[in-house]
Amino acid sequence: MAKRFTDSNKFNDSWYRRLSPLHKVIWEYILSECNHAGILKDLDLELMSFKIGSTIKQEDLELFKKDGRIIFLSETILYIPKFITFQYGNLNPNHKVHASVIRELEKNNIKDIDTLSLPYTNPYTRVKDKDKEKDIDKYMDMETNIDIINFSEKEKEYINVFCNYYEKVFNKKCYLGKQEQCALISIIKTEPSVLNDIPLLLEKYSRIHFDKGHITLKWLLLNGGWSSILNGECDRQIY
């Protein structure tokens, strides 16, 4: 059974919210039934209707085509343009799975797609757009005046969620300096899904040891350790 990333904030997406219940199911079906390259082959509306439990017509798929969510490569093959960016980021031909994806794209004559040129790495380490970069800079600039920072209630909630899980995992008080607090808020604001991954992040963090010993919260929040952990880059250091 294949496991894939999903957007836990999809119900906050205005495009997704506007879909009818049936079209939401169709979209989830497409995302689940496509292959590892985001290509759904042998499109069978009768089979789709049977699995979903409702009659699906070609017009139902035209909605997703019109919105640019899918591209028809033929009458029975469709492609999800944003699938690879979301699941893998920038494809590396030296990576076994990525190489397989690239071969699948070449086999279907899919070229010059955004997902092969954008400087993304994966859902946790994407290069932020300009607005998000400004947001990060705004918070990190505050570090020079950390004594006068006034966090919003939402931002305080982010900090409390992190500290509460930290105390559960380590069974001791969590002390976050202002720099770490600013970094945490910046991370969650730019990658909202990290908020839901805090339990997993801290559980893995608690078991990571490098040659020089256990790593610090500064490494975790200020030096990008959170990304390395969620990416699986530190799995070999977990004991």
FENGI-V569808 format. One record per residue. N is the residue number from 1. RES is the residue in one letter. SS is DSSP state (H for helix, E for strand, - for the rest). PHI is phi in whole degrees, 0 to 359 (none if undefined). Layout:
<<N & RES & SS & PHI> <N & RES & SS & PHI>>
//
This chain:
<<1 & M & - & none> <2 & A & - & 287> <3 & K & - & 243> <4 & R & - & 225> <5 & F & - & 291> <6 & T & - & 226> <7 & D & - & 272> <8 & S & - & 289> <9 & N & - & 257> <10 & K & H & 301> <11 & F & H & 284> <12 & N & H & 264> <13 & D & - & 280> <14 & S & H & 300> <15 & W & H & 296> <16 & Y & H & 293> <17 & R & H & 297> <18 & R & H & 284> <19 & L & - & 292> <20 & S & - & 289> <21 & P & H & 307> <22 & L & H & 296> <23 & H & H & 290> <24 & K & H & 296> <25 & V & H & 293> <26 & I & H & 300> <27 & W & H & 296> <28 & E & H & 294> <29 & Y & H & 297> <30 & I & H & 299> <31 & L & H & 295> <32 & S & H & 276> <33 & E & H & 269> <34 & C & - & 290> <35 & N & - & 277> <36 & H & - & 291> <37 & A & - & 254> <38 & G & - & 80> <39 & I & E & 247> <40 & L & E & 255> <41 & K & - & 260> <42 & D & - & 52> <43 & L & - & 303> <44 & D & - & 232> <45 & L & H & 296> <46 & E & H & 294> <47 & L & H & 293> <48 & M & H & 300> <49 & S & H & 297> <50 & F & H & 295> <51 & K & H & 291> <52 & I & H & 280> <53 & G & - & 90> <54 & S & - & 206> <55 & T & - & 290> <56 & I & - & 251> <57 & K & - & 247> <58 & Q & H & 302> <59 & E & H & 298> <60 & D & H & 295> <61 & L & H & 280> <62 & E & H & 299> <63 & L & H & 301> <64 & F & H & 288> <65 & K & H & 293> <66 & K & H & 299> <67 & D & - & 276> <68 & G & - & 77> <69 & R & - & 279> <70 & I & - & 225> <71 & I & E & 231> <72 & F & E & 276> <73 & L & - & 275> <74 & S & - & 199> <75 & E & - & 294> <76 & T & - & 241> <77 & I & - & 230> <78 & L & E & 233> <79 & Y & E & 230> <80 & I & - & 259> <81 & P & - & 303> <82 & K & - & 269> <83 & F & H & 298> <84 & I & H & 293> <85 & T & H & 303> <86 & F & H & 290> <87 & Q & H & 279> <88 & Y & - & 237> <89 & G & - & 80> <90 & N & - & 288> <91 & L & - & 284> <92 & N & - & 249> <93 & P & - & 299> <94 & N & - & 274> <95 & H & - & 268> <96 & K & H & 304> <97 & V & H & 293> <98 & H & H & 299> <99 & A & H & 298> <100 & S & H & 294> <101 & V & H & 296> <102 & I & H & 300> <103 & R & H & 297> <104 & E & H & 295> <105 & L & H & 294> <106 & E & H & 296> <107 & K & H & 299> <108 & N & - & 259> <109 & N & - & 55> <110 & I & - & 265> <111 & K & - & 229> <112 & D & - & 55> <113 & I & - & 271> <114 & D & H & 303> <115 & T & H & 291> <116 & L & H & 264> <117 & S & - & 241> <118 & L & - & 288> <119 & P & - & 281> <120 & Y & - & 263> <121 & T & - & 243> <122 & N & - & 185> <123 & P & - & 303> <124 & Y & - & 260> <125 & T & - & 235> <126 & R & - & 296> <127 & V & - & 293> <128 & K & - & 285> <129 & D & - & 286> <130 & K & H & 300> <131 & D & H & 296> <132 & K & H & 291> <133 & E & H & 296> <134 & K & H & 297> <135 & D & H & 295> <136 & I & H & 297> <137 & D & H & 301> <138 & K & H & 301> <139 & Y & H & 284> <140 & M & H & 288> <141 & D & H & 297> <142 & M & H & 295> <143 & E & H & 299> <144 & T & H & 284> <145 & N & H & 229> <146 & I & H & 296> <147 & D & H & 287> <148 & I & H & 249> <149 & I & - & 290> <150 & N & - & 242> <151 & F & - & 284> <152 & S & - & 286> <153 & E & H & 298> <154 & K & H & 295> <155 & E & H & 293> <156 & K & H & 297> <157 & E & H & 296> <158 & Y & H & 303> <159 & I & H & 296> <160 & N & H & 295> <161 & V & H & 300> <162 & F & H & 298> <163 & C & H & 296> <164 & N & H & 297> <165 & Y & H & 290> <166 & Y & H & 301> <167 & E & H & 293> <168 & K & H & 290> <169 & V & H & 286> <170 & F & H & 264> <171 & N & - & 57> <172 & K & - & 205> <173 & K & - & 296> <174 & C & - & 260> <175 & Y & - & 247> <176 & L & - & 256> <177 & G & - & 289> <178 & K & H & 298> <179 & Q & H & 297> <180 & E & H & 295> <181 & Q & H & 297> <182 & C & H & 298> <183 & A & H & 296> <184 & L & H & 301> <185 & I & H & 297> <186 & S & H & 298> <187 & I & H & 299> <188 & I & H & 292> <189 & K & H & 291> <190 & T & H & 271> <191 & E & - & 228> <192 & P & - & 307> <193 & S & H & 296> <194 & V & H & 297> <195 & L & H & 303> <196 & N & H & 286> <197 & D & - & 266> <198 & I & H & 303> <199 & P & H & 303> <200 & L & H & 295> <201 & L & H & 302> <202 & L & H & 287> <203 & E & H & 296> <204 & K & H & 291> <205 & Y & H & 302> <206 & S & - & 292> <207 & R & - & 248> <208 & I & E & 268> <209 & H & E & 222> <210 & F & E & 260> <211 & D & - & 302> <212 & K & - & 270> <213 & G & E & 108> <214 & H & E & 286> <215 & I & - & 270> <216 & T & - & 256> <217 & L & H & 295> <218 & K & H & 298> <219 & W & H & 297> <220 & L & H & 296> <221 & L & H & 258> <222 & L & - & 263> <223 & N & - & 251> <224 & G & - & 83> <225 & G & H & 300> <226 & W & H & 303> <227 & S & H & 292> <228 & S & H & 298> <229 & I & H & 292> <230 & L & H & 291> <231 & N & H & 283> <232 & G & - & 89> <233 & E & - & 292> <234 & C & - & 257> <235 & D & H & 301> <236 & R & H & 288> <237 & Q & H & 264> <238 & I & E & 272> <239 & Y & - & 235>>
//
